[in-house]
């Protein structure tokens, strides 16, 4: 099986990170939901977005790894078993600014 080689670019590391985070429809939808509709559990996000649990979980994991969302500790809400996700608005603002700046001369 042939594995594609990632494209080599001369983009700065912070631009590459912005593309990694924002270059996927599901990740953008999750982030948009958390920003516009507020913090949510995985089941709440699944209902909001209408996507499968496994697809959502994979993207939540990546977004946590990227540091653009955080999980509240269990017990942060009345249902102590649910983990709640929230967007890191400051980091998101920075990513959008960095990405937009790549198109300015």
N, C-alpha and C positions, 0 to 999 in steps of 0.2 A: 504494500500500500504506500503510495506516495504522499508524504506530508508536505503541505505547502510551506515555503519559507516566508517568514514575515517580511513585509516590505521594509527596506532600509530608507529612513528619512533623515533629514537634517533638522527636524523639529526639536525645539528645546524640550527637556524632560517634563516640564510642567504642562506643556501643550500635549505631549503624549499621554500624560495622566488624564487631562481633560477629555481627550478622545476616548480613552479606555472607559472612563466613567459615563460619559454622555453619549457615546457612540452606539447605544443599544436602545431600541424602543421600549423594552420592558423596564430597563433600569430608569429611563427617563420618566416613564409612566409612574413607577413607584415613587421616585423623588417628587414628581409633580403632585401626586396624591398626598404625600406627607407634608409638603409645603402648603398646599392650598386647603387641604381638608384636615390637617393636623395629625398628630401622632396616632398610631394604630397598631393593633396586634396583627399577626400573620393572617388570621382568619378574617379580620376586618379588611385588610388589604386585598385578600383574595376576592371577597365580595365586591369591593369597590371596583376592582380591575377586571373581574371576570376571567381570571387565568387559573391554571391548575396549581395545586399546592406545591408540586415538585418543581415546576418552572419558577414559581415565586421564591421558593426556598433557595434555589441556586443563585438567583439574582440578589436576594437579601444578603446571602453569605458574601458575595462579591462586594456589595456596597458597604458592608461592615468592614471587610478587608481594606477597601479603599479609604475608609474613614469618613465617608460622607453621610453615613447614617450611624446611629448608635442604638443599642438595645438598652432599655431601662431594666434594672434588676427586677426579678420576679417580686411581686408584692407592691409594685408601684401603683396599682389600680385595685379596685375592689375585688376583682377576680385575681387572686394571688398567683394563679398558675400561669397566666398569660404574660408573655414578654411583649413589651411595647417598643415599637421602633419610632425614632424621630430623626428628622433631617438635621444635618449640621449646616444651618443656613449660611453662616459665615464662609465655610469652605465651598459651598455651592456657588455663592456669589463670586468667589475668587476664581473658580473653574470657568464660569461663564465669561468673566472679564478676560481671563487668559486666552480662552478660545477666540473671543471676539477680537482681541488685540492682534491675533495672527493675520488678520485680514487688513490691518492698517499699515500704511507705509511709514 
